Amino acid sequence: MADIPHKNNFDLLRLTLAFSVCLAHLAEVSGVSEFRPLALYFNSGVAVDCFFIVSGFLIFRSYNRSPNLLYYCGKRIRRIYPAYLTVILLAVLLLPLLSSATDIFFSPPWFRYLFSNLAFLNFVQPDLPGVFTTNPLQAINPPLWTIKVEVMFYCSVPLIFLLLKNHKKWLVLTILYLGSTFYSMVLLNIHQSSGSPIYQTLAKQFPGQLVFFLGGGGIYLYISFFQRHRFTILLPSLFFLLSKNYPVPPALYPLALSVSVIFFALYFPYLGNFGKFGDISYGVYIYHFPLIQLFTAFNFFQESPWLAFALLILSILTMASLSYHFVERPFLGKRSHYRRATEGKAT
């Protein structure tokens, strides 16, 4: 199987997607009217879809290159959980200090937030009593719902590869893709007919999001074919994604988006080594929401919104950099792309 080009745009892509989610959330979370135009240019839903596509490609590659299942699981735990654990612990240890309520520490809601979020069940307790009560939204870190889905992707990969080993690859991928699409479409139709938001939420969980993960993973499995025919495949994909007169059918949207995303990552002209100082995209993603909430709670956006915006971006970059260098990097293996890049061993 052909490997990916050494010089690629995955690092830039992930960082761009992370900030796209941040900017898409800014107006909604802060309630500041000056930031509303950002929602016209940044869509958190599309950015998350692209994240899942990138994850599918790279996680399929990671599993395929792992000597055994234990090694694969260790890599995935070391990459995702230290920073995730840290952002949860910081929330339960520091945010209650801002609460208007009393005796939050070690209260039932405090323990529910701690243990449910550590177990990726963020919906069980998304907030803490008395924290961010004057903000438009009270939830502390809603984007963490995607981490739960990501972990389920990780768990599904060994099973998918087992099916691929015993059956035709294209058949397994097609069945899983159509099954995921059917699941999502059924629940969305029920949501439209009933008006109940729970069905829309369920449609965006693991089975429904699997199409994007499979889109990236499937391209990895057929990377030689994709490389040879990339322009032929890209043109209709871009046509469907960009055309307003001929919108892409829902079942083909994940595939068209996957082609466009992976093409940019692999075959668009190389735009530079954005992993030279480490992968801060994960930190940007998991820290941006609580930081926006803090800026909103302290009314930083009221006097000079755009000055506060600049300080917010600086704060997010600082937290993401600290997270990478002091929390994430120590757990990375010596062969990690990011350790080699920051130590000057990668070009």
C-alpha positions as CSV (number, residue, x, y, z in Angstrom):
1,M,0.0,0.0,0.0
2,A,1.4,3.4,-0.9
3,D,2.2,5.7,2.0
4,I,1.3,9.3,2.3
5,P,3.7,12.0,1.1
6,H,6.1,13.0,3.9
7,K,5.3,16.7,3.2
8,N,1.6,17.1,3.6
9,N,-1.0,19.5,4.9
10,F,-2.6,17.5,7.7
11,D,-1.1,19.7,10.5
12,L,-2.4,22.9,8.9
13,L,-5.7,21.3,8.1
14,R,-6.3,20.2,11.7
15,L,-5.3,23.6,13.1
16,T,-7.6,25.4,10.7
17,L,-10.5,23.1,11.6
18,A,-9.9,23.6,15.3
19,F,-10.0,27.4,14.9
20,S,-13.0,27.1,12.6
21,V,-14.9,25.4,15.4
22,C,-13.7,28.1,17.8
23,L,-14.8,31.0,15.7
24,A,-18.1,29.4,14.9
25,H,-18.9,29.1,18.6
26,L,-17.8,32.6,19.5
27,A,-21.0,34.5,18.7
28,E,-23.3,31.9,20.1
29,V,-21.4,31.4,23.4
30,S,-20.6,35.1,24.0
31,G,-23.8,36.6,22.8
32,V,-21.8,39.5,21.3
33,S,-23.5,40.9,18.2
34,E,-20.1,42.0,16.7
35,F,-19.1,38.4,16.3
36,R,-22.3,37.2,14.5
37,P,-20.8,37.6,11.0
38,L,-18.3,34.9,11.9
39,A,-21.1,32.4,11.7
40,L,-21.5,33.2,8.0
41,Y,-17.9,32.0,7.3
42,F,-17.3,29.3,9.9
43,N,-19.5,26.2,10.4
44,S,-18.7,24.0,13.4
45,G,-20.7,21.1,12.0
46,V,-18.7,21.0,8.7
47,A,-15.5,21.4,10.6
48,V,-16.3,18.4,12.8
49,D,-17.2,16.3,9.8
50,C,-13.8,17.1,8.3
51,F,-12.1,16.2,11.6
52,F,-13.7,12.8,11.5
53,I,-12.6,12.3,7.9
54,V,-9.0,13.2,8.8
55,S,-9.2,10.9,11.8
56,G,-10.5,8.0,9.6
57,F,-7.5,8.3,7.3
58,L,-4.9,8.6,10.0
59,I,-6.3,6.1,12.4
60,F,-6.7,3.5,9.7
61,R,-3.1,4.2,8.8
62,S,-2.1,4.0,12.5
63,Y,-3.8,0.6,13.0
64,N,-2.3,-0.8,9.8
65,R,1.2,0.2,10.9
66,S,0.8,-1.0,14.5
67,P,2.6,-4.4,15.3
68,N,-0.3,-5.5,17.5
69,L,-3.6,-4.5,19.1
70,L,-2.1,-3.5,22.4
71,Y,0.4,-1.2,20.8
72,Y,-2.4,0.5,18.8
73,C,-4.6,0.9,21.9
74,G,-1.7,2.4,23.8
75,K,-1.0,4.9,21.1
76,R,-4.6,6.0,21.0
77,I,-4.9,6.3,24.8
78,R,-1.6,8.3,25.2
79,R,-2.6,10.7,22.4
80,I,-6.1,11.6,23.5
81,Y,-6.6,11.0,27.2
82,P,-3.9,13.0,29.1
83,A,-5.1,16.3,27.7
84,Y,-8.7,15.3,28.0
85,L,-8.2,14.3,31.7
86,T,-6.5,17.6,32.3
87,V,-9.2,19.8,30.9
88,I,-11.8,18.0,33.0
89,L,-9.7,18.3,36.2
90,L,-9.1,22.0,35.6
91,A,-12.9,22.5,35.2
92,V,-13.8,20.7,38.5
93,L,-11.0,22.3,40.5
94,L,-11.1,25.9,39.3
95,L,-14.5,26.7,37.9
96,P,-16.4,26.1,41.3
97,L,-14.4,29.1,42.6
98,L,-16.5,31.3,40.3
99,S,-19.8,29.8,41.4
100,S,-22.6,31.8,42.9
101,A,-23.6,28.6,44.7
102,T,-22.0,27.3,47.9
103,D,-20.5,23.9,48.8
104,I,-20.1,22.8,45.2
105,F,-16.9,20.9,45.8
106,F,-17.6,17.2,46.4
107,S,-21.3,17.7,46.0
108,P,-23.4,15.2,43.9
109,P,-23.4,17.4,40.8
110,W,-19.6,17.9,41.2
111,F,-19.0,14.2,41.3
112,R,-21.4,13.6,38.4
113,Y,-19.6,16.2,36.3
114,L,-16.2,14.6,37.2
115,F,-17.0,11.0,36.6
116,S,-19.4,11.3,33.7
117,N,-17.0,13.5,31.8
118,L,-14.0,11.3,32.5
119,A,-16.0,8.5,31.0
120,F,-16.9,10.6,27.9
121,L,-20.6,10.8,29.0
122,N,-20.6,14.6,28.9
123,F,-24.4,14.8,28.4
124,V,-25.0,13.3,31.9
125,Q,-23.7,16.5,33.6
126,P,-22.7,19.2,31.2
127,D,-22.5,22.1,33.7
128,L,-21.8,22.9,37.4
129,P,-24.2,24.6,39.8
130,G,-23.7,28.3,39.8
131,V,-21.1,28.4,37.1
132,F,-21.7,30.6,34.0
133,T,-25.3,31.2,35.1
134,T,-25.2,34.7,33.7
135,N,-23.9,33.6,30.3
136,P,-26.1,32.8,27.3
137,L,-25.1,29.1,27.7
138,Q,-24.3,27.4,31.0
139,A,-22.6,24.2,29.6
140,I,-18.8,24.1,30.3
141,N,-17.4,22.3,27.3
142,P,-20.0,20.9,24.9
143,P,-17.5,20.2,22.0
144,L,-16.2,17.3,24.1
145,W,-19.1,15.2,22.8
146,T,-17.0,14.5,19.7
147,I,-14.3,12.9,21.8
148,K,-16.7,10.2,22.8
149,V,-17.5,9.6,19.1
150,E,-13.8,9.6,18.3
151,V,-13.1,7.0,21.0
152,M,-15.8,4.8,19.5
153,F,-14.1,5.2,16.1
154,Y,-10.9,4.0,17.7
155,C,-12.6,0.9,19.2
156,S,-14.4,0.1,15.9
157,V,-11.2,0.0,13.8
158,P,-9.9,-3.5,14.9
159,L,-13.4,-4.9,14.2
160,I,-13.5,-3.2,10.8
161,F,-10.1,-4.5,9.9
162,L,-11.2,-8.0,11.0
163,L,-14.1,-7.8,8.6
164,L,-11.8,-6.5,5.8
165,K,-9.5,-9.4,6.3
166,N,-12.3,-12.0,5.8
167,H,-14.4,-10.2,3.1
168,K,-14.0,-8.0,0.1
169,K,-12.9,-4.5,1.2
170,W,-15.2,-2.6,-1.1
171,L,-18.2,-4.7,0.1
172,V,-17.5,-4.2,3.8
173,L,-17.0,-0.4,3.4
174,T,-20.1,-0.1,1.3
175,I,-22.3,-2.0,3.8
176,L,-21.0,0.0,6.8
177,Y,-21.3,3.3,4.9
178,L,-24.9,2.6,3.8
179,G,-25.8,1.4,7.3
180,S,-24.5,4.5,8.9
181,T,-26.3,6.7,6.3
182,F,-29.5,4.8,6.8
183,Y,-29.3,5.2,10.6
184,S,-28.7,8.9,10.3
185,M,-31.5,9.6,7.7
186,V,-34.1,7.6,9.7
187,L,-33.4,9.5,12.9
188,L,-33.4,12.9,11.1
189,N,-36.7,12.1,9.5
190,I,-38.2,11.1,12.9
191,H,-36.8,14.4,14.2
192,Q,-38.5,16.4,11.5
193,S,-41.8,14.7,11.9
194,S,-41.9,14.6,15.7
195,G,-40.0,17.8,16.5
196,S,-38.2,16.1,19.3
197,P,-34.5,17.2,19.4
198,I,-33.3,13.9,20.9
199,Y,-33.5,12.2,17.5
200,Q,-31.3,14.9,15.9
201,T,-28.8,14.4,18.8
202,L,-28.8,10.6,18.3
203,A,-28.4,11.0,14.5
204,K,-25.0,12.8,15.2
205,Q,-23.7,10.0,17.5
206,F,-21.3,7.2,16.6
207,P,-23.4,5.2,14.0
208,G,-24.4,8.3,12.1
209,Q,-20.9,9.9,12.1
210,L,-19.3,6.7,10.9
211,V,-19.7,7.7,7.3
212,F,-17.2,10.5,7.6
213,F,-14.7,8.2,9.4
214,L,-15.1,5.6,6.7
215,G,-14.7,8.2,4.0
216,G,-11.2,9.0,5.2
217,G,-10.4,5.4,6.1
218,G,-11.6,4.1,2.8
219,I,-9.4,6.5,0.9
220,Y,-6.4,5.3,2.9
221,L,-7.2,1.7,2.0
222,Y,-7.4,2.7,-1.7
223,I,-4.7,5.3,-1.6
224,S,-3.0,4.0,-4.8
225,F,-6.2,4.3,-6.7
226,F,-7.0,7.7,-5.2
227,Q,-3.5,9.0,-6.1
228,R,-3.8,7.9,-9.7
229,H,-7.3,9.2,-10.3
230,R,-7.4,12.1,-7.8
231,F,-8.3,14.9,-10.2
232,T,-11.0,12.8,-11.9
233,I,-12.5,12.1,-8.5
234,L,-12.0,15.6,-7.1
235,L,-13.8,17.5,-9.9
236,P,-17.3,16.0,-9.4
237,S,-16.8,16.2,-5.6
238,L,-16.1,19.9,-5.7
239,F,-19.0,20.4,-8.1
240,F,-21.5,18.8,-5.7
241,L,-20.1,20.6,-2.6
242,L,-19.9,24.1,-4.2
243,S,-23.0,24.1,-6.5
244,K,-26.1,25.7,-5.1
245,N,-28.2,24.6,-8.1
246,Y,-27.3,20.9,-7.7
247,P,-26.9,20.2,-4.0
248,V,-25.1,17.0,-3.2
249,P,-27.4,14.1,-2.1
250,P,-27.2,13.4,1.6
251,A,-25.8,10.0,1.0
252,L,-23.0,11.3,-1.2
253,Y,-22.0,14.4,0.9
254,P,-19.6,12.5,3.2
255,L,-17.9,10.9,0.2
256,A,-17.6,14.2,-1.7
257,L,-16.3,15.9,1.4
258,S,-13.8,13.1,2.2
259,V,-12.3,13.3,-1.3
260,S,-11.9,17.1,-1.1
261,V,-10.4,17.0,2.4
262,I,-7.9,14.2,1.7
263,F,-6.9,15.8,-1.6
264,F,-6.1,19.1,0.2
265,A,-4.1,17.2,2.9
266,L,-2.1,15.1,0.5
267,Y,-1.9,16.7,-3.0
268,F,-2.5,20.4,-2.6
269,P,0.9,22.3,-2.7
270,Y,2.7,21.9,0.6
271,L,2.1,25.0,2.7
272,G,4.7,24.5,5.4
273,N,5.5,22.5,8.5
274,F,2.8,23.5,10.9
275,G,3.7,20.7,13.3
276,K,7.2,22.1,13.8
277,F,6.3,23.4,17.3
278,G,3.9,20.6,18.1
279,D,0.3,19.7,17.4
280,I,-1.7,22.3,19.2
281,S,-4.9,21.7,17.3
282,Y,-6.2,19.3,19.9
283,G,-5.6,21.8,22.7
284,V,-7.3,24.6,20.7
285,Y,-10.3,22.3,20.3
286,I,-10.7,21.2,23.9
287,Y,-9.9,24.5,25.6
288,H,-11.6,27.1,23.4
289,F,-15.1,26.7,24.7
290,P,-14.4,27.1,28.5
291,L,-12.1,30.1,27.7
292,I,-14.9,31.8,25.7
293,Q,-17.2,31.1,28.7
294,L,-14.7,32.7,31.1
295,F,-14.2,35.8,28.9
296,T,-18.0,36.1,28.7
297,A,-18.5,35.6,32.5
298,F,-16.0,38.4,33.2
299,N,-17.6,40.7,30.6
300,F,-14.3,41.0,28.7
301,F,-16.2,41.4,25.4
302,Q,-18.3,44.3,26.5
303,E,-16.0,47.3,26.3
304,S,-13.8,46.4,23.3
305,P,-15.0,43.2,21.7
306,W,-12.2,42.9,19.1
307,L,-9.4,43.6,21.6
308,A,-10.9,40.9,23.8
309,F,-11.1,38.7,20.7
310,A,-7.3,39.1,20.2
311,L,-6.7,38.3,23.9
312,L,-8.9,35.3,23.6
313,I,-7.0,33.9,20.6
314,L,-3.8,34.5,22.5
315,S,-5.1,32.7,25.5
316,I,-6.3,29.7,23.5
317,L,-2.9,29.5,21.8
318,T,-1.1,29.7,25.1
319,M,-3.3,27.0,26.7
320,A,-3.0,24.7,23.7
321,S,0.8,25.1,23.6
322,L,1.2,24.5,27.3
323,S,-1.1,21.4,27.0
324,Y,1.0,20.0,24.1
325,H,4.4,20.6,25.7
326,F,3.7,19.7,29.3
327,V,0.7,17.3,29.1
328,E,0.5,15.6,25.6
329,R,4.1,15.4,24.4
330,P,5.5,13.5,27.4
331,F,3.1,10.6,26.6
332,L,3.9,10.5,22.9
333,G,6.1,7.6,21.6
334,K,9.6,8.3,20.4
335,R,8.5,7.6,16.8
336,S,5.7,10.2,16.9
337,H,5.6,12.6,14.0
338,Y,5.4,15.5,16.5
339,R,8.2,14.5,18.7
340,R,10.5,14.1,15.7
341,A,9.4,17.4,14.2
342,T,9.9,19.4,17.5
343,E,13.3,17.7,18.0
344,G,14.4,18.7,14.5
345,K,14.5,15.2,13.2
346,A,11.7,15.6,10.6
347,T,11.9,17.7,7.5
